[in-house]
C-alpha cells in the first residue's frame, strides 16, 4: 500500500453540519418514553415503594420495579469477573440488579422505571411514587472502606475487599530494597473523574413485527452488547439487532452491559412497545461509571549511582458499589509500572475496595496512565531525595536499543523501541535547552516555573496474554463502488477516514468510491468494537486482508473473462489487464459478472495479533505558578510518541492532543467528590465539576520518534490513548516541580488555585 496523507476527515462535514445520526435521532412518534426514579441516598434500605398512584396518572403505561424484572426470570446483569488471587481464591463479580430492590448502594441508583407517552408525564409520575428508605452509614473512599468497623457495601465481602491480585517476587523486592543505599517510598493518589461524553447515554428499543428486537444506543461495542443482551434475556443473538451509528464520545465508559440501557431493552420486550430513554447531564453525573480513583504506593531501591535495583508497586482501587471485570482494567495494563527501565527485580499487587459510590469502569487508557504516573512520579521523588537530576536518573536506567526485544522480569516484553533516542527527541522538540531562560523570565514577573517530564509506555492492539482479533468486509458493487465495514468502532477517532483510505489505497481507487458503515450487527456481526488503541492495528490490518481477498476473487473472474491464465493478469487502478497487452476489463464489470453468477465480490478480512504493540512516548510540560494566588497556567506542552508508522499525521496529532487535554483536565480541574459519611455527590453539574476550556490549555505540540514494529502488516503501534498515558504524569511532574521551589513537598491532584494556595501557605508555617 502506498502512503496517503489527507487533510480533513470524511466524517467531519456530516458531523459539523448537523447531519450526524445518533441513537436519539431515530424517529418513532409512537415510542414511549422512560425515566428512572433514582435514590437520593448513597447507602440504605428500601422500606417501602408504593407505585399505584403513579401508575394511574395520565399517559403512564407502566411503573416497573426489580420485582417485575425478576418475575421475568432476569437475574443480575454484570460483566463476569474471574480473577485468581494470590491465595488461589477466585474473585467474582458482586451481583448488580438492574433496579435496586432492597439495598441501596450509591447515590443515584435506579429504583424504578416509569414508562409513559411523554417525558413530562413520566417525570410527574416519578414524583408521585411514595418511597420510604432507611439511611445507613456510607463509605466513599478507600480509607473509609478499610477502617475498623466500616459499613459494608456487600455483606458477603468482609472488610469491603472485592479482589486482590499479585505478580512478581515480593520477598526478593523487599530484600533488595532493604540492602539498597537509597530507599524511596512514593504515595501516588489518582483522583476519581467521569468521562463527560459530549453525547449523554441513551437508548431506543423497538420490538419488530417479525419477532426481533432492534436496539439503538450510544454504545461503543454493539457486537458485544448484542451477545450480552442475548445471554441475559435468554434470546438467540439472531433475534437482536444492535445499532450504534454516530457516537459522541465514549472513552470506555460506553461499553459493557450498561445498566439503564439494558433495563430499557427488557422493558420494551416486556411491554412489546418501542421505548426510548435519554439521560440528561445531571443523570450522567449520577449514573455514568466513573474512572481512575486509586491510591498507589511505589517502593524503590537504588544504588549510590542512581541505578534502580528493585521496585514494588501496590495499587489500591476504589471500585465503587459493584465489582466486575470492568472494575479491574489496571490488572491488564499493570506491566506498565515497570516503565522503560532496566529494573531487575519487580513485584506488584492490586487490591479492589468497595465503596458507596458509582462503580468505576475503563476510562481513556484504562490503567495505562496510572501505571506510567506511578513510576514517573516515584522517579521524580527519588531524584529529589538523592539529589540527582531527573533527566539523568532516567537516562542511566533506560533499556538500551541493543537490548531489544526486551525480555522483562515483570509481565510486558517489549518488541521494539529506542528509548534514549526518544528522550533526546522529546527534550529537543520541547526546547528544553531554552528552559532556563524561560524560567528566568517567569522569575522576573514574580512567578515560579515548573518543568515536568514523563517517559511512558503502554500496550495497544490486544490485551497481554490475549491476542487481539478483528474483522473487515470489503465488497465491490455493480457500479464499481466499494462498501466497507469494520469490526472496530469510531466514537470520534476518525475511523471512517482512516479505513476508507486504507481500502482505497489497496484497491487503487478514489476514496470517494468507498462507502463506510459501522455499528450494525445485521450488516457486521463480528468485531471488537472500540477500545485499547487497537482499531488501526487490528481493523486496519483486516482491511488489508479483505482487499487482498476480494482482488483475488476478482482476478479469477478476470482470467475467465479475458481468457488468460490468472498468473498473466495484473491489476492497476480498477482494471485487470493481460500483462504486456492492452486487453483489459474494469473492476466494475467483474463485479457485475460476479453478481450475475450469484457470488458477489466480498472479501472477509481478519487479523489476529500475536501480542500487543507497545507505543511509547516522551512528554514534557511547563507550568507557571503565581505563589500569591495559587493559580497555575500551563505554558507549554510537547508529546513525542513512537507509534510506529504514522498513516494519518493530522488524526494522530489530534488523538495525542485529545488525550493530553483529558489528562490535564484531571490534574488542574476535574474531580468527582462525595461528602464523607453520607455519600452525597458534591460535583453533580458543571457548576462544580470543571471541564477544561480552550483558554485553559496551550497549543499542544505533538511529534514522532518512531521505531518500526513487525507485530502487524501496517507497522502501526496505536495512538488513541497515548496522550492520556503521558499527560497525567508529565502534567503533575510540572506541578510538583513548581511547588517544590516554594517549599511544598507533598501535594495531591487536582491543582486548583485554592488547594495550591493552601499548600503554599501551610509550607510557610
N, C-alpha and C positions, 0 to 999 in steps of 0.2 A: 504494500500500500504506500502511496505517496504521502508526503507531509502536506497538511492542508491547514491554513490559518484563516479563520473567519472573523470579521468584525461584526459584532452584534449576534444575537441569538434568534433562532427561528421563532421561538415562542414569545419573545418579548412584545412584538406588535399586538398579538392576540391579548396578552395579559394586560398591557397598559392602556388598551382601548376598550376595556370592559367586555371583551369577548371570551374571557375565560369561562370554563364550565365547571363549576364547583357543585358539590352534592346538594347544597341548599338552593341551587338554581333549578333543580329538576321540578318542573311544574306538574301539579296534580291538584286541581281545585277540590277534589273530593277527599283529599287526605286529611286525617285527623292530626291534631297537634298534641304532643306530650310535654308535660313539665314534671319536675320532681319536687316532692316535699323533702327538704333536707334538714338534717339535725342542726340545732343551734347550740348543742353542747358537744364537747370532744370525748367525753367518757361518761357512760351511764347506762341505764336500763330503760327499756320501753315498758312503762306500767300499763298503759292502755292507748289505743289509737282507734277512735271512732270515725268511720268514713261514711256512715249512712247519709247524713245530711249533705255532705259534699257530692255524693253520687247522684243525688236528686236535683242538683242545681241545673239551670238551663244550659243546654249544649253539652253537658258532661255525658260521655259514653261509658266510662268505667273509671273506677279508682282501684288500682291494683296494688297488692302487697306481696311480701315474700311468701305468705301462706298460699296465695294463688299460684305462684311460681312452683312451689314445692308440690302442690296438688297436680301440676302437670308433669311431675317427675323430673324437674330440672334441679340439679344439685348445685353446689358452689362452683363458681366459674373463676378459675385462676390458672395462670401458667404453671405447669408442674415444676417441682424442684426436687432433684435427687442429688444431693451434694454429700460426698463422702468426707466425714470429719476426721481429725487426727486420731480419734479413738475408735475409728471404724464405724461410728454411728452414721446412719444415712439421715440427713436433714431433709425434711419435706416441707411443702408449702402449707401455710396456715389457711384453712378453708375461708373463702370470701363469698358470702351470699350476694346475689345481685342487688337485693334490697335488705337492709338490716331488719332483723326480725325481733330479737330480744335484746342484744347487746349493741351499744353504740361505741365505736372505737375511734372516730375522728370527727372533727368539725366538718359539716357539710355532707356527711354520709347520707346517701339516698335512703329514705324510709318508705316512700310510696310513689307510685307513678299515676298521674292524673291524665286521662286522655279525653279530649273534648273537641268540639267543632272548631274552636278558635283558641289562640293562645291566651287571650284575655279571660275567656271562660275557664280555662284550665287553671290559671293563676288565682282567680276568685275561689275556685273550688279547693285549691290547696290551702288557702287561708281558712276555709271552713272546716277542715279536718281538726277534730278535737284530740290533741296529743298530750299525754301526761308522761313525763320522764322523771327518773331518779338520777340526780347528779352523783357522779363518783369522782374520786381524785384522778387527775390526768398527769402523765409524764410525757414531756415533749422533747427532751434532749437525752443523749446517751448518759450523761452524769445522773440525771434524774431517774432514768430507767434502771441504772445499775446500783442505785443507792439501797442501803439496807431497808427492808420493809416497803420498797416501792410498789405502787399499784401495778398489777399485772394486766397486760393488754389481752393476752390469751391465757386462760387458766392452765392449759396444758404445756405452757412454755415457762418453766420456773426461771426466775431471775430475768425474764424478758429476753433471754438468748434465743435467737431464731436460727443461727447457723454458725459454724466455725470450720475453718479450713487452714491447712498448713502445707508448706513446701520447704525443702532445704533442711540442713542440719543445724538446729538451733544451738545445740551444745557446742559444736565446733565454732559457731559465730561467737558465743559468749566467751569461750576460751581464748579466741584470737583477740577479741576486744579487750579482755582483761590484761593481756600481755602487751597491748599496743601503747606506744609512748603518748599518743593523743587519743582521747576518748571524747566523742561528741554525741549528745542526745538532743535531737531536734523534735519539737512538737509542732505539727503542721496541720492545723484545722482547716477544713474546707466547708464553706457555708452552704446552706440549702437555697436553691433557686428554682424557678419554674420556667418552662420553655417559652411562654408568652408567644405562641404561634400567632402569626398575623390573622389566620382564619381560625376562629374558635371551633371546637369539636362539634360535629353534627352528624346526623344520620337520617336517611329517608328509606323506609322499608315498605315494599309493595308486594302483597300476595298476587300472583298472576293467575289467569284463568286456567292455565294448563297444570296447576298444582305446584308450580315452582314459586320461589320467593326471590325477589330481587332486592339486594341490599346496597344502597348507595351510602358512602360515608367518606369523611375526610380521614383517610387511613393510609398508611404507607406500605402496607403489605396485604393487598386483597386476596392473594392466593392463600396465604397462611390464615387469614381471617375466615375464609370460606371453610377451611378444614376445621377450624376451631368451632365455628357455629354448627357444623355438621356433627361434631363429636358431642357437644353439649346438648343440642336439640334433638339428638338421635335421628338424624336425617341422612340420606345419601348426599354426598357432596354435589352430585349432578343436579340435585333438586334446588340448589342455591346458586344464584349468580351474584357475585360481588363486584361492584364497580367503584373505582376511585378515579375520578378524572383529574382535573387540576386540584392541587392541594396547596394551601397557603401556609407552608411551614409545618414541620413535624418533629425533627431533631431526635427521634427515638421515642418521644412521648406518645406519638400516634401509631403505636404498634401493639401487638398483643391483644388479648381479649378485653378491650376496654369496657368498663362496667355499664355505663349508660347506653352505649351503642348496642351492646348485647341484649340489654333489657328491652330496648325498642324493638329489636328483631323478634324476641319472644312475644312481646305484646301484639305485634302485627300478626304473627302466626296464631296466637291465642284468640284474637278477636276477628281474624280474617279480614282485616281492614288495613288500608295504607295509613302509615303513621310517620310523621316527621318530628324531629327534635333538633333544636339548635341551642347550644349554651350561650348565655351572654358572658361578658367579660368577667363579671363577678363570679359566675358559676365556674369559669375556668380556673380562677384562683382557688376556689374551694375544692375542685374535683380533679383537675389535671394532675397526673402523677408527677412528683417533683424530681429534682435532680441533685446530684452531688451529696452533700451533708455527711461528712465523715471527720473523724479525728485520727490523725496518722502520727505514729511515733517512729522516727528513724534513728537507729543507733549505728555509729560509725567508729571504727578503729583505724588510725592512720599511723604510719611510721614518722620518724623525725623529718623526712623529706617531703611529707605530704602524700605519700603513696597510700592508697586505700588498701587496708588489709582485710577488712571484714565489714559486712553490713547486715543488719537485721531490721526488718520493717514490719510493724504491726498496724493494720488498717481496721479501724472500728467504724462500722456503717450504721447510720440511723435509717433503718429500712421502712419506718413508718408502721402503720397499723396492721398491714398484712404482708407476709413474706412469700416470695415466689422466686422463680428463676429471673424475673425482671428486676428483683432487688439486688442481684449479685453480678452485674456486668464487670465489676473490678476483678472478680476471680479470673475471668477470661483474658484480662489485659494486665494482670499483676506483674508479669515478667518485665514490664516497662520500668519498674522501680530500680532495675539494675542499670538503667541508662545506657550510655555509650562508653562505659568504663570497664577496665580490666579487673574488677574486684574478684579475688579468687574464692572467697567464702561468703555465701549469701543464704539467708533464710527469711521466710515471710509468713505472716499469719493474717487472716481476715476473720473478723467477728461481725455478725449481724445482730443488731439490737432492736427490739420492737418498741415503738412509742405510739402515743395517741395523736398521730399526725397523718397527713395524706401519704400513702405509700410512695416510695421512690421507684424510678424506672430509668432506663438508659436516657441520657441527655448528652448531646453532641460530644462525642469522644468516649463516653461510657466506660470510665475507668482509666482511659489513656491520659487525659490531662492531670488527673490526680496522681498517677504514678510518676509522671515527669515532675510534677510540682513537689512531690515528696523528696526525691533525690536531689533536685536542683536547689531547693531551699535548704536542705541539710548541708550541701556543699558550701553554700554561701555562709552559713553559720560556722562551718568548720574553718573556712578561710579567715573569718573574723577572729575566731578563738585562738587559732595557732599563728596568726599574724602573717598570712600569706596572701598574695594577690589572687583574686578569684579566678581570673583567666588562666594564670599559671598553674593553679591547683588542678583545674580541669585538664589542661593541656598535658600534664605529665601522667595523667591516668587514662587517657583516651586509648581505645582499641585502635591499633595501627592497621593501615591498608594491607600490609603483608600478612596480617593475621586473619584476613577474610578468606573463606567464610568462617565466621566466629562460632565456635562451639562453646556455648555459655554454660557455666556451672549452675545457672538458675533459669530454667524454663525456655527462654527465647534464644534460638540460634539464628544469627543474622547472616543472610546470604550475600549481602553486598553493602558497600558504603565506604566513604573516605572521610572520617570524622575530623582529622586535623585540617584537611583542606576546607571542610565545611565551616569550621570555626574561623579560619582565616578569611574566607569569603564573607561570612556573616559580619565580622568586625569591619572588613573593608567597605561593604555596602552600607553599613551604618555610620561610616566615617568616624570610627572610634578614635582615630588619631586626632580629630578635631574636638574631642570631648572636653579636654582640659580648658580650651578657650571658651567653649560654651558654658562650662561650669563657672569660669571666672566672670563671664557676663551676667550670669544669674546672681552671683555673689554681689556684684556691683549694684544690683537692684534690691538687695536685701533678701534675696531668695536662696533656697538650697536646692541644688540639682542632684538628682539621683540617677544612677545608671543600673539597669537590670539586664541580666544575661541568662539565657536558658538554652541548653542543648537537649533536644527532645528526640525520642524515637517511639514508634508505635507499630502495631500490627494493622494490616489492611487486607481486604480481599479474601478473608477466611479466618475463622477462629483457630487459635492454636490447637493442634491435635484434631481438628475437624475441618477437612478441606472444603473450601467454598465451591459451590456449583451454581451455574445459572444458564439461561437459555435465551435464544433469539430465533424468531421466524422471519425469513425473507421470502416474499413471493413476488413473482413478476406477473403483472396484469396484461390483458389483451392489448391495451394501448401502449404497452411498454413502460408504464409507470410501475413503481415499486411500493409494496406495502411492507412495513417493518414493524414488528412488535418485539419488545424486550421483556425479559422476566424481571429486570430491575425496575425501579420506580423513581420518578422525579417529583420532589416536593419543592422545586425551585432551583435545583442544581444545574439545569440546562441539558439534561439527557436527550431531549428531543433533537437539539442541535448536534450534540456530540455523536450520537448513534447514527443519525441521518447522514452526517458527514462521513463516518466510517463506512456505511453501506454504499454511499455514492462513490467514494474513493475505490472501494473494492470492485464495484460494477463499472467504474469509469463512466458514470452518467452524471448529468447535472443534479445537484442536490434538490432542486425544485421538483424533480420527478419522484422523490421519496416521500411517502405518506406514513407518518409515525403514529402509533397508538400505544397506550399503556393502560394498565389497571382494570381490565375487563376479563373476568375469568371465563366468559363464554368465548372470547377470542384468543386468550392466552391463559391456559390453566396450569401453568407451572412457572416457577420463578422465585427468586429470593427477596423480591421487594427492595426496600431502601434500608441501608444500614451498613456500618463497618467500612465506609470508604471503598466499597467493592464494585460499584457499578461499572466503571471503565475497565477494571481488571477482568471481571467475570463476564458481564454482558457484552462489553466491547469485544472481547475475545470470542464470545459466542457469535456475535455478528460476523466476524471474520470467517468463522467456521461455516455459518449459514450461507454466506456469499459464495464460498468455495463449493459448497454442495449444490447450490442452485445453478451455478455456472457449469458444474459437471453434468447435471441433468440436461441443461440446455445444449451442451456440446454434443451429447449423444444424439439428440434430435437433429441438431445441425448437420451431423455427419450423415444421417439418413437423407435429409433434405438436399444436401449438396452432393450426395452420392460419393462420399470420400471417407477414407479411414479417419477415425477420431484423432489419431496421432498427427494427422496432417492439418488439423483445424486449429486456427489461432483466433484469439478473441481480443478485440480492442474497441473501446468506446461504444459499446452497444451493438457491435457487429461481429459475426463469426465469418471467417474468411479461410479459404483454402490457401495455405501458405504459398507464396510466390505467384499467386494469380489474382485476378480481380473478381473472382466468383465469391459472392458473399450473401449473407442473409441477416436481416436485422433481428435483434433480440425480441422485439415485439411480435414478429411473425412466428418465431419459435414458440413464444408464449401462447399464441392463438392455436398453433398446432397441438400443443400440449393440452390445452383446454378441450379441443375437439376430441382428443384421444381419451379424455376423462381423467387425465393425470396432470393437473396444473403444476406449473413450476413452483416448487416450495422447498426451500432449504431450511431444515430444522436444526439450528445450530446449538451447540452445547460446549461448555468449557468447565473443567474441573481442575482446581489448583492442586498442587502437591504440597501446599503450605502457604502461609501468609507472606506478603511482602512486608518490608519494613521502611516506610517513609521516615525520614529524619530531618531535623532542621536546627538552625541556629537563629534564635530570636533575641532581639535587643530592644530595650525600651528606655526612654529618658523621661523623667518627670521633673517638674519644678514645684517646690513647696514654698508656700508663704507661711512661715512659722508663727506669724501673728494671728492668722485666721484659721490655720489648719487646712486650707484649701490646696489641693494638688491639681496641677494641669499636666496632661500628657503631651509632651512637646515633640517627641519623635518616636517612631516605631518602625522596625525593619524585621521582616521574617524571610530568611533564606532557607529554602527547602530542597531536599533531594527527593523528588517524586518520580524519578525515572524519566521516561520520555514524556515531554510536555506536548500533548496533542493540541490543546486549545489554550494558549497562554492567557488570553483575556479571562476565560472562565476559571482557570486555575488560580489566577490572581484574585478573582472575586471570591472564590472559596476560602482562600487564606485570609482575606480581609474580613469576611463574614465571621469566621471562627474567632479571629482576634477580637473583633468587636464584642462578641458574646463573652469572651474571657475577661476583657477589660471592664465590661458592664458588671460582671460579678465582683471584680476587685474593688471598684470605686462606687458602685451604686446599688446593685441588686442584692436582696436578701429576704427570704421568707422567714418571718418571725412569729412566734406564738407567746402568749402570756404564760408564765410559769404557774403550775397548779391547776389551771382550768383549760388550757389548750386553745384559747380563743385566737383566731388569726388576726394579727395586727397589721398585716400588709396585704389586704384584700382588694386593693384597687391601685390604679396608677397615681393616686394621691399619696400613697405610702410605699409602693414598690416602684422605684425609679428606674426607668429604662434609659440607656444611653441615647443621646441625640447626636446629630451631626456636629454640633458645636462642642460636644464633649470629647471628640476624637480628632487626632491629627490625620494628615494624609498617611495611610498605612502602606508602606513600601514593601513590595514582595520581590524576591529574586530566587535564582535557582543555582544549585551546585550538584548537578545530577551525576549519579553513577549508574550504569545500566544494570538491569535485573533480567535474569533469564527465567523468572517464575511464570511468565505469560508471554504469548507471541507479540503483544504490543509493547512490551518493555516498560509498562507503567507500574507505579507503586501505590497510587492513591493519594488524594489530596483533601477530601471532604472534611476531615476532622483536624487537619494539620494546624490550622490557625488556633483552634481552642487548645490543642495539646501544648504548643509552645507559649501561647499567650498568657495562660494563667500563671506560669512560673516566671516568665520574663517581666510581666507587669508587677507582680508582687515583689520580685527581686529589686526592682527600681524603687518601689515604695520603701522597702526596708533599708536600702542604701541611703535614701534621703533622711529617713528617721534616725538612723544610726548617727548621722552627723549632728543631730540635735539632742543626742543622749538617750533616745528610745531604743531599747534593746529587745523588747518583746512587744509584738503587735499582731493582732488577727484581723483579717479582712471582715467587712468592707472598709476601705479607707475613705470614709465620708468625712467632710470637714470637721464635724462635731467630734467624732471619735479620734481623729488625728489631733485636734486641738487639746482634747482631754489627755491624750497620751503625752504630748509635749509638756503640758502643764504639770502632770504627775512626775515626769522625768526631772523637772526643775526643782522638785521637792516642795 
